[in-house]
Amino acid sequence: MKIIVTGKGGQLAWELEQTKPDHVELISLGIDELDITNAAQVNEALVSHSPDVVINAAAYTAVDKAETDTEAAYAVNQHGSENLAQACQAIEARLVHVSTDFVFDGTKTTPYQPDDQSNPINVYGDSKLQGDLKVAEILGGQATIIRTAWVYSANGNNFVKTMLRLMAEKEQLGIVYDQVGTPTWAKGLAKMIWQLVVVQGTKGKVQGEQAEVLHWTDAGVASWYDFAVAIQELALEKGMLNKAIPIRPIPASAYPTPAKRPSFSVIDKNTAEQASGTETTHWRKQLSAMLDELAAMTK
């Protein structure tokens, strides 16, 4: 089975490379090899490589910058996704398209279901939603859309690595407590995607079928404050930090950002677990495993 992964160098693409099944021929392409905003380049790459499946892990993810860099956000997240969908349709390849919890407004108090009404409250969320809609419209059952949230990895820049740096540098930290969701180790997401691709193969090419929409994070619930406290506790246990600092819970209103963020981002994973045959693991256990990996990489 031949698979193209876009977004090489990003957290998810890196983890997909690390966890690739032996029988998969993986072609990982970064922006230098494949700019998904360039339709001609996308067509040429997909025709020349002729993959069975494309996993789109490329995205514009600078949430706050997107509020003013709107054109670039839509170019990647909407039009880039549309270009990939059209090219996949032409060569009859399946598209696994990675999306976000930010398509929701965060006003629910129970986990978001895949078929819940979307209502993004920032440019990033809307640009991702428009891409999802294009993928679903063009490919129908030939596409799987996977929404995820709070992604981190031993590779790249993310909340966990930022917290470790700040905890080593600062005397204290104030972390938002009234935005709730679930952290996601990108390695766990990558393993689920591989299982999904293996389980489902290249099925899903019946015209008229609806696109499959799945949700995936680790198990459990946390605020950013809870997440930060766990990072410090585990890093101290593992000898990655040499002292504890006070971490204060603060409201989001005390830390204003250009982009509004959902206050509740918990998403229901049941359909993804069933489709992939993979069970979620609690976020704290995943965090511990990632920190072990990071410590080994930085020795």
Salt bridges, closest charged atoms under 4 A:
GLU15 OE1 - LYS187 NZ 2.79
ASP64 OD1 - ARG261 NH1 2.93
GLU82 OE1 - HIS79 ND1 3.70
GLU82 OE2 - LYS134 NZ 3.97
ASP116 OD2 - LYS108 NZ 2.76
ASP132 OD1 - HIS97 NE2 3.06
GLU169 OE1 - ARG165 NH1 3.50
GLU233 OE1 - ARG284 NH2 2.96
ASP292 OD1 - LYS238 NZ 2.80
GLU293 OE1 - LYS187 NZ 3.47
